[in-house]
Amino acid sequence: MSVITRNVFVSHHHKDDASVDGLKSILAGRNYNIRNSSIRAKPENQKRLDNKQVSDNTIRRLLRMKMRWASQMIVVIGKETHSRPWVNWEIKAASELGIPIIGVYENGLKDQVEVPENFKKYAASRVGWRAEAIIDAMEGKSQFENPDGSQAPKESGRNIQC
């Protein structure tokens, strides 16, 4: 079986970096490779960001460049994702670029968690942490699930074919 490769931008709260690695891993087990263009700051760069040595305009420009390379956005939805202003901004920017937005609940979430406001507006799919569901969403099958994988009502977002 050949490997399918997709260029994606993974939007996430930086505390959830391990989930980005886990996402790549579970998909790789199904011969589905994702090349992630999102920013994962090295410690020395994180220090510059924390000290506000990089302007927000510079960050927005860099993020847009990285998003343009991607054919899809995956938002890793964790307990605190809804409160992250950059995640919310990235979702809106991806929508403006016409990039389909897929939400994936973090592995192990059992209870419903809040999603970012812009995700509610622009999501194409929202699925649980299951390789099959994630791949289906990436292949354009719009679906909305709860963290446990059970069906959820469709959000008011957009259904964009990937």
Residue, then its C-alpha position, 0 to 999 in steps of 0.5 A: m500500500s502506498v503512503i498518502t501525504r498531505n500538507v497541513f497546518v496544525s493549529h494547537h496550544h503549545k502545551d499540546d505539542a505532544s498531541v501533534d506528534g501523536l497525531k502524526s504517529i496514529l496517521a502514519g500507522r495507516n500509511y497517511n503522512i502529514r507534513n506540518s507547516s505550523i510553528r513549534a517554537k524552539p526554546e530560544n525562539q519561545k523566549r524571544l516570543d515571551n519577551k515580545q521581541v517579535s511583533d504580532n504583525t511579523i508572527r501573523r505574516l509568518l503564519r499566513m505564509k505557512m498556511r498558504w503551503a497547506s491544503q488543510m488545517i487541523v485544530v488540535i482541540g484540548k481543554e484550553t484550546h478555546s482560550r488561545p487567541w492565536v489559535n482563534w486567529e489562525i482559524k479565521a486566517a485559514s478560512e480567509l485563505g479558503i483552507p478547510i478546517i478540521g478539528v480533532y479532539e485530543n487523545g483521552l478527552k472524554d467530556q465535551v470541551e469548549v472550542p474556539e469561537n472561530f472554529k464554530k464559524y468555519a469548521a468543516s469537520r470535528v472528530g474524535w481521536r481515531a485515525e479512520a475519522i481523521i482520515d475521512a475528514m481529511e478526505g472531505k467527508s464532513q462529520f461532527e463528533n463528540p470527543d468519544g466519537s459519537q455523533a454530534p450536531k453539525e456546527s454552523g461552519r462551512n463544509i468545504q471539500c478537501 
